[in-house]
Amino acid sequence: MDLGKYTGSALYNADKIPPGVKFEEIVAGFEKREFDDGEKVVMLFESGMGVVLNPTRALVMTQGFGRESDNMIGQAILVSRGMTTYGGKPVSCVAIEAVNPVRIATQPQARPAIGKTTIHAIAASNPYAPSGDPGPSSEAGDGPCEDDEPMPF
């Protein structure tokens, strides 16, 4: 019999996290727990620790991994000490960050035009190029693209 569900997990609070330290945790699951001020969702980690998902932390998770909690299981997050305002006063809190958040671009970024001269300059300054190799020759007609031809990408 797995007694883990009867022991509960220890919950992070700001006092348990030294300032400036970030812990990487892997999300193991979620459970509802009854607290003095009502029922709350707790995010559980593979380490056995957990954190209450308040609205701010829930927003971080949904922005990083989508709205479905099943998509969050197995994902890495960072847990650290942060600051928030409570009762008009600044107080320490538990902050979380999605390690590999989903990034959705609203508009594709325009690529700058790259001419043959720019490519030669990049190749000549390449620190990984073999020593003595200045990159492609700058004479017209020696490469796959002429100066007036568009780049093949």
C-alpha positions in Angstrom: 0.0 0.0 0.0 1.3 3.4 -1.0 1.1 5.6 2.2 2.3 8.7 0.3 -1.3 10.0 -0.2 -1.8 9.9 3.6 1.4 11.8 4.5 0.8 14.8 2.3 3.6 16.9 1.0 5.5 19.7 2.7 4.6 23.0 1.3 7.1 25.7 0.3 6.7 29.0 2.0 8.9 32.1 1.8 10.7 31.3 5.1 11.9 27.9 3.7 13.6 29.6 0.7 16.8 31.6 1.1 16.9 34.9 -0.8 18.5 34.6 -4.2 18.1 30.8 -4.4 16.1 29.1 -7.1 15.1 25.4 -6.9 14.3 23.4 -10.0 11.3 21.2 -9.4 9.5 18.7 -11.6 5.7 18.8 -11.5 4.3 15.4 -10.3 0.6 16.2 -10.0 -2.1 18.2 -8.4 -4.5 17.7 -5.5 -7.2 19.6 -3.7 -6.7 20.3 0.0 -8.8 21.8 2.6 -7.3 24.7 4.5 -8.7 27.0 7.2 -9.8 29.5 4.6 -11.3 26.9 2.2 -10.3 24.4 -0.5 -7.2 25.1 -2.6 -5.2 23.3 -5.3 -1.7 22.2 -4.4 0.9 21.6 -7.1 3.0 18.6 -6.1 6.7 18.0 -7.1 8.7 14.9 -7.5 10.8 16.0 -4.5 7.8 15.6 -2.2 7.4 19.3 -1.8 4.4 21.3 -3.0 3.1 24.8 -3.4 -0.5 26.2 -3.2 -1.6 27.4 -6.6 -2.9 30.9 -5.9 -4.1 32.9 -8.9 -0.7 34.4 -9.6 1.0 31.0 -9.7 -1.8 29.4 -11.7 -1.4 32.2 -14.3 2.4 31.5 -14.5 1.6 27.8 -15.1 -1.1 28.3 -17.7 1.0 30.9 -19.6 3.9 28.5 -19.7 2.2 25.2 -20.3 -1.5 25.8 -21.3 -4.7 25.5 -19.3 -4.7 21.7 -18.9 -3.0 20.5 -15.8 -2.1 17.1 -17.4 0.2 19.1 -19.7 2.1 20.4 -16.7 3.1 17.0 -15.3 6.7 16.3 -15.9 7.5 19.9 -16.7 10.4 21.7 -14.9 9.7 25.0 -13.0 11.8 27.2 -10.8 10.8 28.0 -7.2 12.2 31.0 -5.5 11.5 33.7 -2.9 9.7 36.7 -4.3 7.9 39.8 -3.1 4.2 40.7 -3.2 1.9 43.1 -1.5 -0.5 41.9 1.2 -2.6 44.4 3.2 -0.8 47.2 1.5 2.6 46.1 2.8 5.4 44.3 0.9 5.8 40.7 2.1 7.9 37.7 1.0 6.2 35.0 -1.0 6.9 31.9 -3.1 7.5 32.7 -6.7 7.5 30.2 -9.6 8.8 30.4 -13.2 8.1 28.0 -16.1 11.5 26.8 -17.3 10.5 26.0 -20.9 7.4 28.1 -21.4 5.5 27.9 -24.6 6.2 31.0 -26.7 3.5 32.0 -29.2 4.5 34.9 -31.4 1.7 37.3 -32.3 3.5 38.5 -35.4 6.4 37.0 -37.3 9.6 39.1 -36.9 10.9 40.7 -40.1 14.4 39.4 -41.1 16.9 42.0 -42.1 18.2 41.8 -45.6 21.6 40.0 -45.8 23.8 40.7 -48.7 26.9 38.9 -49.9 29.1 41.5 -48.2 27.4 40.9 -44.8 27.8 37.1 -45.2 31.5 37.5 -46.0 32.0 39.7 -42.9 30.2 37.1 -40.7 32.3 34.3 -42.2 35.6 36.2 -41.8 34.8 36.9 -38.1 33.7 33.4 -37.3 35.7 32.2 -34.3 34.9 28.6 -35.2 36.3 28.7 -38.7 39.6 26.9 -39.3 42.6 29.2 -38.7 43.8 30.9 -41.8 40.4 30.4 -43.5 39.0 33.9 -44.1 35.7 32.5 -45.3 34.2 32.6 -48.8 36.0 34.8 -51.4 34.5 38.2 -52.0 34.9 38.1 -55.8 31.6 38.1 -57.7 30.6 34.9 -59.4 32.6 32.5 -57.2 29.7 31.4 -54.9 26.3 29.9 -55.4 24.6 33.4 -55.4 25.4 36.4 -57.4 25.1 39.9 -55.8 21.7 40.5 -57.5 20.3 37.0 -56.7 18.1 36.6 -53.6 19.4 34.4 -50.8 18.0 30.8 -50.9 16.0 31.0 -47.6 
